[in-house]
Amino acid sequence: MRHFATLACLVALISGCTDTDPSGITQTNIRSYSVTGTDGVVSSPGQQTTQAQINMNQDDGIFSVAWNAESVTTTTLIRLFITRDNLLDEGDAEVLEVACGEGSALCPGATANAIQCTFDTDVTLTCGSGDAAQATELSTYFASASGLPGNYLLALQACDQLEQDCRLVGTSVRFQ
């Protein structure tokens, strides 16, 4: 009986602890995600009929990425990857990592954000601008993958600040 009482107290104590913030969020969510290519086409998960083109020779290689993501913490960690499948593997190319929320230069919004990226003729992808810009040289990645031009997924990962709860979503793009 004594063990039952101890167990009952522990269960009551633990059940009082939840992973929610004052807004009621209980897990990391990606509500929306889209890529607007250099050709103006918008690609988002589930729209396999449209594929954004990311062309280094069109519109100066400028394209945009927009998302609406939230986590139980006040800061949501966002990562952007180029991958051939919807799984993150060691060989995938991470092109952006940013903590979104108050005080962030690249994505000050706690949930909804958009960022401009450039894919240039040096096969470098740069997201953001000024001191906050993040550049990734991709010629080695593309040489080891399907090459250029090629169909890839641009995958967005959203995590809580402690990286204990992450979500991943990808959309089809064509790099050239």
Summary of the structure (lengths in Angstrom):
residues: 176
radius of gyration: 19.6
end to end distance: 70.2
largest distance: 75.4
contacts: 541
relative contact order: 0.21
helix: 15%
strand: 43%
